[in-house]
């Protein structure tokens, strides 16, 4: 599972890096369109969740840039960011919402793998 997550993260970051200056807010907005309906977040949870995704995206981009093609450094850095993000999200949402988050995330990763 960790290998799959790493490969998908690398694919995501590679595709994002290939775009000219990705817009983190736009990327997070697209993710929120997927998470919000499934997780049914409250008005209080939504901005916190969105901020966690934005911070995660920015950290992932930094890991990608700082790794300079070193796949091991990239894998290690992305695993750390993923763990931090999941821990942050656990503080924001209920256990039921966390389950939905994981389901939606797995589905998005699966869809990315098809490309």
C-alpha positions as CSV (number, residue, x, y, z in Angstrom):
1,X,0.0,0.0,0.0
2,X,2.8,2.4,0.9
3,X,4.5,1.7,-2.5
4,X,1.2,2.4,-4.3
5,X,0.7,5.6,-2.4
6,X,4.2,6.7,-3.2
7,X,3.9,5.9,-6.9
8,X,0.6,7.7,-7.1
9,X,2.0,10.7,-5.2
10,X,5.0,10.8,-7.6
11,X,2.6,10.6,-10.6
12,X,0.5,13.4,-9.1
13,X,3.5,15.6,-8.4
14,X,5.1,14.9,-11.8
15,X,1.9,15.8,-13.6
16,X,1.5,18.9,-11.5
17,X,5.1,19.9,-12.0
18,X,4.7,19.5,-15.8
19,X,2.1,22.3,-15.7
20,X,3.3,25.8,-15.8
21,X,3.2,27.2,-12.2
22,X,0.4,25.1,-10.7
23,X,-2.1,27.0,-8.7
24,X,-2.3,25.4,-5.3
25,X,-5.7,27.0,-4.5
26,X,-7.2,25.7,-7.7
27,X,-5.8,22.2,-7.1
28,X,-7.3,22.2,-3.6
29,X,-10.6,23.5,-4.8
30,X,-10.9,20.6,-7.2
31,X,-10.1,18.2,-4.4
32,X,-12.7,19.9,-2.2
33,X,-15.3,19.3,-4.9
34,X,-14.7,15.6,-4.4
35,X,-14.4,15.5,-0.6
36,X,-17.1,17.9,0.5
37,X,-20.2,16.1,-0.8
38,X,-19.0,12.7,0.4
39,X,-17.7,13.8,3.8
40,X,-20.6,16.2,4.6
41,X,-18.3,18.6,6.5
42,X,-19.7,21.3,8.7
43,X,-19.1,25.0,8.1
44,X,-16.5,24.9,10.8
45,X,-14.7,21.8,9.5
46,X,-14.5,22.9,5.8
47,X,-12.0,25.8,6.1
48,X,-9.8,23.7,8.4
49,X,-9.9,20.8,6.1
50,X,-9.2,23.0,3.1
51,X,-6.2,24.6,4.9
52,X,-4.8,21.1,5.6
53,X,-5.0,20.1,2.0
54,X,-3.4,23.4,0.9
55,X,-0.5,23.0,3.4
56,X,-0.1,19.4,2.2
57,X,0.0,20.4,-1.5
58,X,2.6,23.1,-0.8
59,X,4.8,20.7,1.2
60,X,4.5,18.1,-1.5
61,X,5.6,20.6,-4.1
62,X,8.6,21.5,-1.9
63,X,9.6,17.9,-1.4
64,X,9.3,17.3,-5.2
65,X,11.5,20.4,-6.0
66,X,14.0,19.7,-3.2
67,X,14.5,16.1,-4.2
68,X,16.1,17.0,-7.5
69,X,15.1,13.6,-9.0
70,X,16.3,11.6,-6.0
71,X,13.4,9.1,-5.8
72,X,14.3,7.8,-2.3
73,X,14.4,11.4,-0.9
74,X,11.1,12.1,-2.7
75,X,9.5,8.9,-1.3
76,X,10.6,9.6,2.2
77,X,9.5,13.2,2.1
78,X,6.1,12.4,0.6
79,X,5.4,9.7,3.1
80,X,6.2,12.2,5.9
81,X,3.8,14.8,4.4
82,X,1.1,12.2,3.9
83,X,1.4,11.1,7.5
84,X,1.3,14.7,8.7
85,X,-1.7,15.5,6.6
86,X,-3.7,12.4,7.7
87,X,-2.9,13.2,11.4
88,X,-4.1,16.8,10.9
89,X,-7.3,15.6,9.2
90,X,-8.0,13.2,12.0
91,X,-8.1,16.2,14.3
92,X,-10.7,18.0,12.1
93,X,-13.2,15.3,11.1
94,X,-15.2,12.5,12.8
95,X,-14.2,8.8,12.5
96,X,-17.0,8.4,9.9
97,X,-15.8,11.3,7.9
98,X,-12.2,10.0,8.1
99,X,-13.4,6.8,6.6
100,X,-15.1,8.7,3.7
101,X,-11.9,10.8,3.3
102,X,-9.9,7.6,2.9
103,X,-12.4,6.1,0.4
104,X,-12.5,9.2,-1.7
105,X,-8.7,9.5,-1.6
106,X,-8.3,5.9,-2.7
107,X,-10.8,6.4,-5.5
108,X,-8.9,9.5,-6.7
109,X,-5.6,7.7,-6.6
110,X,-7.1,4.8,-8.6
111,X,-8.4,7.2,-11.2
112,X,-5.0,8.9,-11.5
113,X,-3.4,5.5,-11.9
114,X,-5.5,4.9,-15.1
115,X,-3.7,7.8,-16.9
